[in-house]
């Protein structure tokens, strides 16, 4: 299975002087929420969308066939990791069943 993932935030890197000893990195604030993410497997795409509300955060996931507006499956999870896991498993099963039919 070939899983492609894209997001709306570019990767970043940190350079440290190799002469430094006992370097401690401390976050100034809580890390940002993961960006909206798209996964693609075979003829299918899935989007994980952040819905941040004052009373909590929900991650929606939506599966569609490439080029189609029809929604094949959708769900909601409380964490990005759970949404990613759920949609990845669904895409794997969907792709596997389509390959068995071919």
C-alpha positions as CSV (number, residue, x, y, z in Angstrom):
1,X,0.0,0.0,0.0
2,X,1.3,3.5,-0.9
3,X,0.1,6.1,1.6
4,X,0.7,9.7,0.7
5,X,0.2,12.4,3.3
6,X,0.2,16.2,2.8
7,X,-0.5,19.1,5.2
8,X,-0.8,22.8,5.1
9,X,2.2,23.5,7.3
10,X,5.8,23.1,5.9
11,X,8.3,21.1,7.9
12,X,10.9,22.9,10.0
13,X,14.3,22.2,11.3
14,X,16.5,23.3,14.2
15,X,20.3,23.8,13.9
16,X,22.3,23.5,17.1
17,X,26.0,24.4,17.5
18,X,27.8,21.1,18.0
19,X,30.0,22.8,20.7
20,X,27.1,23.3,23.0
21,X,26.7,21.0,26.0
22,X,23.7,20.1,28.0
23,X,21.2,21.8,25.7
24,X,17.6,21.7,26.9
25,X,14.8,22.7,24.5
26,X,11.7,24.0,26.2
27,X,8.4,24.8,24.5
28,X,7.3,28.4,25.0
29,X,3.7,27.4,24.6
30,X,1.6,24.3,23.9
31,X,2.4,22.9,20.5
32,X,-0.1,23.9,17.8
33,X,-2.9,21.6,16.6
34,X,-2.0,19.4,13.6
35,X,-3.0,21.0,10.4
36,X,-5.7,19.7,8.0
37,X,-4.3,16.6,6.4
38,X,-5.0,14.6,3.2
39,X,-4.2,11.0,2.8
40,X,-4.4,9.1,-0.5
41,X,-4.4,5.4,-1.3
42,X,-5.1,4.0,-4.7
43,X,-8.2,5.7,-6.1
44,X,-9.3,7.2,-2.8
45,X,-8.5,10.3,-0.7
46,X,-9.3,11.1,2.9
47,X,-9.2,14.5,4.6
48,X,-8.7,15.0,8.4
49,X,-10.1,18.4,9.3
50,X,-9.7,20.2,12.6
51,X,-12.8,21.7,14.2
52,X,-11.7,23.8,17.1
53,X,-14.5,25.1,19.2
54,X,-14.5,26.8,22.6
55,X,-15.8,23.7,24.3
56,X,-13.5,21.2,22.7
57,X,-11.7,20.0,19.6
58,X,-13.0,17.5,17.2
59,X,-11.2,15.9,14.1
60,X,-13.6,15.1,11.3
61,X,-12.4,12.6,8.6
62,X,-14.0,12.2,5.2
63,X,-13.2,9.5,2.6
64,X,-14.0,10.1,-1.1
65,X,-13.1,8.6,-4.5
66,X,-10.6,10.8,-6.4
67,X,-12.6,13.1,-8.6
68,X,-15.9,12.5,-6.9
69,X,-17.8,14.7,-4.5
70,X,-19.7,11.7,-3.0
71,X,-18.7,10.9,0.5
72,X,-18.0,7.2,1.0
73,X,-17.4,7.3,4.8
74,X,-16.9,9.9,7.5
75,X,-16.3,10.0,11.2
76,X,-15.3,12.1,14.1
77,X,-12.6,11.6,16.7
78,X,-11.4,13.5,19.8
79,X,-7.6,13.4,18.8
80,X,-5.7,13.7,15.6
81,X,-4.0,10.4,16.3
82,X,-7.3,8.6,16.6
83,X,-8.6,10.2,13.4
84,X,-5.5,9.3,11.5
85,X,-5.6,5.7,12.8
86,X,-9.3,5.3,11.9
87,X,-9.0,6.8,8.4
88,X,-5.8,4.9,7.6
89,X,-7.5,1.6,8.6
90,X,-10.6,2.4,6.6
91,X,-8.5,3.3,3.5
92,X,-6.4,0.1,3.8
93,X,-9.6,-2.0,4.0
94,X,-11.2,-0.2,1.1
95,X,-8.2,-0.5,-1.1
96,X,-7.7,-4.2,-0.2
97,X,-11.3,-5.1,-1.0
98,X,-11.1,-3.2,-4.4
99,X,-7.9,-5.1,-5.3
100,X,-9.6,-8.4,-4.5
101,X,-12.5,-7.6,-6.8
102,X,-10.2,-6.7,-9.7
